Amino acid sequence: RDIRSLVTDISYLDPQEGIRFRGKAIPETFAALPKADGSKYPTVESFWYFLLTGDVPTQAQVDEVVAEWKTRQEVPQYVFDAIRALPRESHPMVMLSVGILALQKDSKFAGFYNSGKFNKMTAWESVYEDASDIVARIPIIAAFIYNLKFRGDKQIAIDPKLDMGANFAHMIGQSEEYKDVARMYFILHSDHESGNVFGPHHSPGALRPFRSLLCLFSRSERSGRPAAWSCHQEVLDWTMKFPGEVLQGVEPTRELVTKALWDTLNAG
């Protein structure tokens, strides 16, 4: 009673077996989706189609998404200018948030809302357009931020032949093998029970023209909390230190790994 809630068919986070996308476990999802050329991993574009429709796409349908995202991925220069105006020591998530909000100028939803022809029954169409634009542009903005902060502002242009994950790896100067890492990472972190972010849906009337951008911004902010900003970094750091500090040349066993994990958790 009096509880606002969200029902989602896109994903379910099971406490025991992990996340399921459209009813499929992670191994089942990766096995079902069409693979990138020369790779054992699916493209992010095939996963996007799967999330939105619930159907495993054909290669032709994947190619349509790839082609559509390439028409949407061009980021206006003013977005990069806004990010550059921030202090260089700003956190990457702060830069990403600023970049996303700067895109509001070209929001399809804002244009529709202010057109005098706004209709709630068709408003989802412009929200979909905004979401598609942002999904296609986020890797470009993220690569720009990474290069700005960690590669001496050495920017690499988009490769029009590559899919999203491979293009991101290319733009941040990573190896061929990292293309699969990017594909896998983007897919695994794409949706966790629809993000569970409700705030923008109850925003004041004055904010309605910005609602679709606020929805996407709040989702990025949810995963941009200070704790979440560093959680993946800390997991990677723990994993890299594990062989030397914990194993110390000893063959890993289930008991040894379990003890190390509990020691870390109990240490706070």
Buried (B, 14 or more C-beta within 10 A) or exposed (E): EEEEEEEEEBBBEEEEEEBBBBEBBBEEBBEBBBBBEEBEBBBBBBBBBBBBEEEBBEEEBBBBBBEBBBEBBEBEEEBBEBBEEBEEEBBBBBBBBBBBBBBBEBBBBBBBBEEEEBEEEEBEEBBBBBBBBBBBBBBBBBBBBBBBBEEEEEBBEBEEEBBBBBBBBBBBBBEEEBBBBBBBBBBBEBBBEBBEBEEBEEBEEEEBBBBBBBBBBBBBBBBBEEEEBEEEEEEEEBEEEBEEEBBEEEEEEEEBEEEBEEEEEEEE
